[in-house]
């Protein structure tokens, strides 16, 4: 068992009775980019997954050419939880990646503090819809490049391909690793804090 896989079996801590402040973050991206894996790896609890086995009936609907070997798909959302401290809990929602389930995204975005757009650099075009929907909702986000061992691309190449402004953080990750996934969430929180601090400065006389 490698270190990334062993991260998935780490001890899950119970929710403290003092927790009374819940924050919501959504993980979005194309089909098969690792959203379910990220929620599973970082959650303090056994995550709720709505994965179902892919059938022949969906062969003409779902493009699996880039994710051969994938046998399941999320049909609603994934849910996990992280206790940040004695009072604050972070709720994670992994959005379904297939186009036929995108209608669920608007509901998942409601009340969201921010989002992580998880991308596979071999299939960057699959990320355009997620970025577009987040921008339309005015939801702050960062982009995380999941490591699938594909051909290397520079950060600038990825930014240009996604038309990503310099103000949006771009980080690397391995969604299988708890520590790596935690680092992505920390990067998002840092980004949200920076945006909040900037907004306060602009409104202060």
C-alpha positions as CSV (number, residue, x, y, z in Angstrom):
1,X,0.0,0.0,0.0
2,X,1.5,3.3,-1.0
3,X,1.4,6.5,1.1
4,X,-1.4,8.1,-0.9
5,X,-3.6,5.0,-0.6
6,X,-2.8,4.6,3.2
7,X,-4.1,8.2,3.7
8,X,-7.6,7.0,2.9
9,X,-7.6,4.7,5.9
10,X,-6.7,7.3,8.5
11,X,-8.7,7.6,11.8
12,X,-11.9,9.6,11.5
13,X,-12.6,11.9,14.5
14,X,-16.1,12.5,15.9
15,X,-17.8,15.9,15.8
16,X,-17.4,17.8,19.0
17,X,-20.6,18.8,20.8
18,X,-19.4,22.4,20.9
19,X,-19.4,22.7,17.1
20,X,-21.9,25.4,16.2
21,X,-20.4,27.1,13.1
22,X,-20.7,25.4,9.8
23,X,-18.9,26.5,6.6
24,X,-19.6,25.0,3.2
25,X,-17.2,24.4,0.3
26,X,-17.9,22.7,-3.0
27,X,-15.4,20.7,-5.1
28,X,-16.3,20.8,-8.8
29,X,-14.8,19.8,-12.1
30,X,-15.1,17.5,-15.0
31,X,-16.0,13.8,-15.1
32,X,-13.4,11.6,-13.4
33,X,-11.0,14.3,-12.2
34,X,-10.9,13.1,-8.6
35,X,-13.7,14.9,-6.7
36,X,-15.0,11.9,-4.9
37,X,-11.4,10.8,-4.1
38,X,-10.6,14.2,-2.6
39,X,-13.7,14.3,-0.4
40,X,-13.0,10.7,0.7
41,X,-9.3,11.4,1.5
42,X,-9.7,14.5,3.6
43,X,-13.0,13.9,5.4
44,X,-12.9,13.3,9.2
45,X,-15.9,11.0,8.8
46,X,-16.8,8.2,6.5
47,X,-18.1,10.3,3.6
48,X,-21.5,10.0,2.0
49,X,-21.1,9.0,-1.6
50,X,-23.8,8.7,-4.2
51,X,-21.8,6.6,-6.6
52,X,-23.5,4.1,-8.9
53,X,-22.2,1.6,-11.3
54,X,-21.9,2.8,-14.9
55,X,-24.0,0.8,-17.3
56,X,-24.2,0.2,-21.0
57,X,-27.3,2.4,-21.1
58,X,-25.1,5.4,-20.5
59,X,-22.5,4.6,-23.2
60,X,-24.0,6.9,-25.7
61,X,-24.4,9.7,-23.1
62,X,-21.2,9.7,-21.1
63,X,-17.8,10.2,-22.7
64,X,-15.5,7.8,-20.9
65,X,-12.8,7.7,-23.5
66,X,-10.4,9.7,-21.2
67,X,-11.2,7.7,-18.1
68,X,-11.1,4.1,-19.3
69,X,-11.4,1.7,-16.4
70,X,-13.7,3.9,-14.4
71,X,-16.7,1.8,-13.4
72,X,-18.7,4.2,-11.1
73,X,-20.0,7.7,-11.2
74,X,-21.5,10.3,-8.8
75,X,-25.1,10.9,-9.5
76,X,-26.0,13.5,-6.9
77,X,-23.1,14.7,-4.7
78,X,-20.4,13.5,-2.3
79,X,-20.4,14.8,1.3
80,X,-17.6,15.0,3.9
81,X,-16.7,17.0,7.0
82,X,-13.7,18.5,8.6
83,X,-13.5,19.9,12.1
84,X,-11.4,23.0,12.0
85,X,-11.5,23.7,15.7
86,X,-13.8,23.1,18.7
87,X,-16.6,25.3,17.2
88,X,-16.1,25.4,13.4
89,X,-16.9,22.6,11.0
90,X,-16.1,22.6,7.3
91,X,-18.7,20.8,5.1
92,X,-17.4,19.5,1.8
93,X,-19.7,18.8,-1.2
94,X,-18.3,17.1,-4.3
95,X,-20.4,17.9,-7.4
96,X,-21.2,15.4,-10.1
97,X,-19.0,15.8,-13.1
98,X,-21.2,14.4,-15.9
99,X,-23.1,17.0,-18.0
100,X,-26.4,15.4,-17.4
101,X,-26.1,16.1,-13.7
102,X,-25.0,19.7,-14.0
103,X,-28.5,20.9,-13.2
104,X,-27.7,20.0,-9.5
105,X,-24.8,22.5,-9.4
106,X,-26.9,25.6,-8.8
107,X,-28.4,24.0,-5.7
108,X,-25.0,22.9,-4.4
109,X,-23.6,26.4,-4.8
110,X,-26.3,27.9,-2.6
111,X,-24.6,29.1,0.7
112,X,-21.2,28.1,-0.5
113,X,-18.2,30.0,1.0
114,X,-15.9,29.1,-1.9
115,X,-15.0,26.3,-4.3
116,X,-12.2,24.2,-5.6
117,X,-12.1,23.5,-9.3
118,X,-10.3,20.2,-9.7
119,X,-8.7,19.7,-13.1
120,X,-6.9,16.9,-15.1
121,X,-4.4,18.7,-17.3
122,X,-4.9,16.1,-19.9
123,X,-8.5,17.3,-20.3
124,X,-8.5,21.0,-19.4
125,X,-11.6,21.7,-21.6
126,X,-13.7,19.7,-19.2
127,X,-13.1,22.4,-16.6
128,X,-14.5,25.3,-18.6
129,X,-18.1,24.7,-17.5
130,X,-17.2,24.6,-13.8
131,X,-15.3,27.9,-14.0
132,X,-18.1,29.6,-16.0
133,X,-20.8,28.6,-13.5
134,X,-18.8,29.7,-10.5
135,X,-18.0,33.1,-12.2
136,X,-21.7,33.5,-13.0
137,X,-22.6,32.8,-9.4
138,X,-19.9,35.1,-8.1
139,X,-18.5,32.3,-6.1
140,X,-14.7,32.6,-5.2
141,X,-12.6,29.7,-6.2
142,X,-9.2,28.3,-6.7
143,X,-8.0,25.8,-9.3
144,X,-6.2,22.6,-8.3
145,X,-4.3,20.4,-10.8
146,X,-4.7,16.8,-9.8
147,X,-1.7,14.6,-10.5
148,X,-2.6,11.9,-13.1
149,X,1.0,11.5,-14.4
150,X,0.2,13.1,-17.8
151,X,2.5,15.3,-19.9
152,X,3.7,18.3,-17.8
153,X,2.3,21.7,-18.4
154,X,3.6,25.0,-16.9
155,X,1.3,27.0,-14.6
156,X,1.2,29.7,-17.3
157,X,0.1,27.2,-20.0
158,X,-2.8,26.1,-17.7
159,X,-3.8,29.6,-17.0
160,X,-3.9,30.5,-20.6
161,X,-5.8,27.3,-21.5
162,X,-8.4,28.1,-18.9
163,X,-8.4,31.9,-19.4
164,X,-7.6,32.1,-15.7
165,X,-6.7,35.5,-14.2
166,X,-3.7,35.9,-12.0
167,X,-5.9,36.7,-9.1
168,X,-7.2,33.1,-9.0
169,X,-4.7,30.8,-7.2
170,X,-3.5,27.7,-9.1
171,X,-2.1,24.8,-7.0
172,X,-1.0,21.2,-7.5
173,X,-2.3,18.3,-5.6
174,X,-2.7,14.5,-5.4
175,X,-6.4,14.0,-4.5
176,X,-5.6,10.6,-3.0
177,X,-3.4,12.2,-0.3
178,X,-5.1,13.6,2.8
179,X,-2.2,16.0,3.4
180,X,-2.2,17.2,-0.2
181,X,-6.0,17.7,-0.2
182,X,-5.8,19.6,3.1
183,X,-3.2,21.9,1.5
184,X,-5.7,22.6,-1.3
185,X,-8.4,23.6,1.2
186,X,-6.0,25.7,3.2
187,X,-5.1,27.5,-0.1
188,X,-8.8,28.2,-0.7
189,X,-9.3,29.5,2.9
190,X,-6.2,31.8,2.5
191,X,-7.7,33.1,-0.8
192,X,-11.1,33.7,0.8
193,X,-9.4,35.6,3.7
194,X,-7.4,37.7,1.2
195,X,-10.5,38.6,-0.7
196,X,-12.4,39.5,2.5
197,X,-9.5,41.6,3.8
198,X,-9.3,43.4,0.5
199,X,-13.0,44.1,0.6
200,X,-12.8,45.5,4.1
201,X,-9.9,47.9,3.1
202,X,-11.9,49.2,0.1
203,X,-14.9,50.0,2.3
204,X,-13.0,51.5,5.2
205,X,-12.9,55.4,5.0
